[in-house]
Amino acid sequence: MKDSVVVMRVSAMRVYLNHVGYRIIEGPLQAPGQRDIVTFRVEMQREHCTYVQRFDVQRTRQGGWMVADVHIEQIPSPAKPCGGQTSGN
């Protein structure tokens, strides 16, 4: 993947995941059929809304953890209030 594509994708994630506070409400939960992946459900607080977002993290060979999926397609648009809580499933 070209560097410019990576920068563009990370920039989009940064905009969508911008928040003023957060709280882990559930997890770690074992992902079905994925022994090295666990899921967390996180309450994300923006200035004008709160929603629950799912994050999948994966165990690395060295024993650390990295974010495997932020499920960006489920995040409410940062351009408008999200109208209450949405499910991060």
N, C-alpha and C positions, 0 to 999 in steps of 0.2 A: 504494500500500500504506500502510495506517495506521501511524503511529509505534509504536503498541503491538504490532503484529504484527512489525515489524522488531526491536524490543527483545526480544520473545519468541524469535524465530528466532536472533538473535545470541547470546542467553543459552544456548540449547540447543547451539549450535556450540561455545561456550566450554567448556561442561561436557564435551562429547564429545571435544574436542581438547586437554583439559588433559593435560600431560605433564611429566616430570621431565628428559627429554633427547630429542634427536632427531639423526638423521644422514641426509643426503641420500644415497641409495644408487644412484639412477639418474636421469638427466635432465641437461639438457632433451631431451625426445623430442618430435618433431613429431607432433601429433595428426592422425590420418588425415582428410584432407579439410578440415582447419581450418588455414589457413596462418597465422593470428594466434594460435593456441593451442598451447602446449607443456605437456607433462606431466612432473611429477617424481614419483618414488616415494621416500617418506620413511619411514625406520624411526622409529617413535614409541615412546618408552620411558615406560611408566607405572610406578607403584610396584610393581605385581604382575604386569606382563606387558609384552611387546614385540610390536608388530605393524607391518606395512608398510601405509602409506596412500598413496593416489594424490591428487595435487593438480594441477589444471589452472589455468594462468595465461594471461591474454590480454593481448596488446600493445594499448595504447591509441593513439588517434590522435596524442597528444602524444609518443609514444615510450616511455612508462612501462609498467609491468606491474601488473595487478590480478588477484586470485584470482577465477577464473571458476566453479570447482566444487571442493568439498572431498570430494565423494562420501560425505556423512555417513551414507548408508544402509549403507555397508560397514564402518563403524567399530564395533568391539566395544563392548558396553554398559559404561559406566564403573562400573556398580553391582556388577560381578562380575569376577573374573579372566578374562582372555580365553583361557586354556589354550594358550599358545604363540603362534606367529606365524600370522597370517592374511594372506591375499593382499589387496592393495589394488586388485585389478583388477575 
